[in-house]
Each structure stands twice: as structure tokens, then as C-alpha cells.
Amino acid sequence: MKENLKSHVKVGDQVQIITGDNKGTIGTIESILFKKSVLFIKEIEPRLKYIKNTQGGEAKKVERPIPIHLSNVMLWDVETKSASKIGYKIIENKKVRYFKKSGKVVN
């Protein structure tokens, strides 16, 4: 059974985080996990996690990327330097995304 993998953002898009600890951060999407509806952004520093050894040895320090929910980001318009909602319209028989504030097509 094929899942419906919809999102308003894609890998490589520049987004701004609108809620949470990293609010206001602008970065590029590195990857998206559609089943959990989270994405990872390159510019956010990963958190440190300490993993204990079960035999009582030394603990390891591992860097884990911080997941951000899809609803907590907005697409960033580089030309107007603002975050904007996006809409969809059909141009030359292709469905394209556009910024609702400026009306410009997302490339």
C-alpha cells in the first residue's frame, strides 16, 4: 500500500523555524521523515547524548540531530527576506508552489 507523502516543503528548501527553542533560525532542509512528520535542518547544532555501556565501561558521547515537526517551519523567501505561506497553481500544465505574500514562484 502506497502512502500519501505530502508536505509544503521539500529537501533543499530554505525554511524559518516559527516555534520552539530554535525559533527564528533560518536553514536548509537536510532530510524529511514523512512517517513521523519531522525534518532535520543543517544549520541547527545537534544535541549531545551520552550512551552508557551495559558492562559498566565508559559512556560514549553521540551527536544526534534535532527533529523539528513539519508544522513548525515556514518557507523562507530570499528575495523579500521573510517567511511566507505557500500556495499552488498550475502553470503550463505543471503544478508549482508560489509564495502567497509576494506571488513569486518557488524555484
C-alpha positions in Angstrom: 0.0 0.0 0.0 1.5 3.3 -1.1 1.4 6.2 1.5 0.4 9.7 0.6 3.7 11.7 1.2 2.5 15.3 1.1 4.4 18.3 2.5 4.6 22.0 1.9 8.4 21.8 2.0 10.9 19.7 0.2 14.5 18.7 0.8 16.8 21.6 -0.1 14.3 24.3 0.6 15.2 27.2 2.9 12.9 27.5 5.8 12.5 29.5 9.0 11.5 27.9 12.3 8.4 29.6 13.7 8.1 27.9 17.2 10.2 26.1 19.7 13.7 26.6 21.2 15.2 27.4 17.8 12.6 30.0 16.8 13.8 32.4 14.1 16.5 30.2 12.8 16.8 30.0 9.0 18.3 27.0 7.4 18.2 24.4 4.7 16.3 21.1 5.0 18.6 18.1 5.1 16.1 15.3 5.3 12.4 14.6 5.9 10.8 11.6 7.7 7.2 11.5 6.4 6.0 8.8 8.8 6.9 10.9 11.8 6.3 14.2 10.1 9.6 15.6 11.1 12.5 17.2 9.3 16.2 18.0 10.0 17.9 21.3 9.3 21.6 21.6 8.6 22.2 24.9 10.4 20.9 23.6 13.8 23.5 22.3 16.1 22.9 18.7 17.1 22.3 17.8 20.7 24.7 15.6 22.7 23.5 12.3 24.0 25.5 10.1 26.4 25.1 6.4 26.0 26.1 4.2 28.9 27.9 0.9 28.4 26.0 -2.0 29.8 29.1 -3.6 31.3 30.0 -0.5 33.3 32.6 0.9 30.9 32.9 4.4 29.7 30.0 6.4 28.4 30.0 7.4 24.7 29.1 10.9 23.6 27.0 10.8 20.4 25.7 13.8 18.5 22.0 13.5 17.4 20.3 15.9 15.0 17.3 17.7 16.5 14.0 16.7 14.8 11.5 19.5 14.0 7.8 19.0 13.2 6.7 19.9 9.7 4.1 22.3 11.1 6.8 24.4 12.9 8.5 25.7 9.8 7.6 28.2 7.0 9.2 28.5 3.7 11.7 31.4 3.5 11.6 33.9 0.6 15.2 35.0 -0.1 14.2 38.0 -2.2 11.8 39.6 0.2 13.7 38.2 3.3 10.5 37.0 5.0 8.8 33.7 5.8 5.6 33.1 3.8 2.8 30.7 3.4 2.7 28.9 0.1 0.0 28.2 -2.4 -0.2 26.0 -5.5 -1.2 27.0 -9.1 -0.9 25.4 -12.5 1.5 27.0 -15.0 2.0 25.3 -18.4 0.3 22.1 -17.2 2.7 21.9 -14.2 1.7 22.3 -10.5 4.1 24.8 -8.9 4.4 26.3 -5.5 4.3 30.1 -5.0 4.7 32.5 -2.1 1.4 34.0 -1.1 3.0 37.3 0.2 5.0 38.1 -2.9 3.3 35.9 -5.6 6.7 34.7 -6.8 7.1 31.0 -7.9 9.3 28.9 -5.6 12.3 27.5 -7.6 
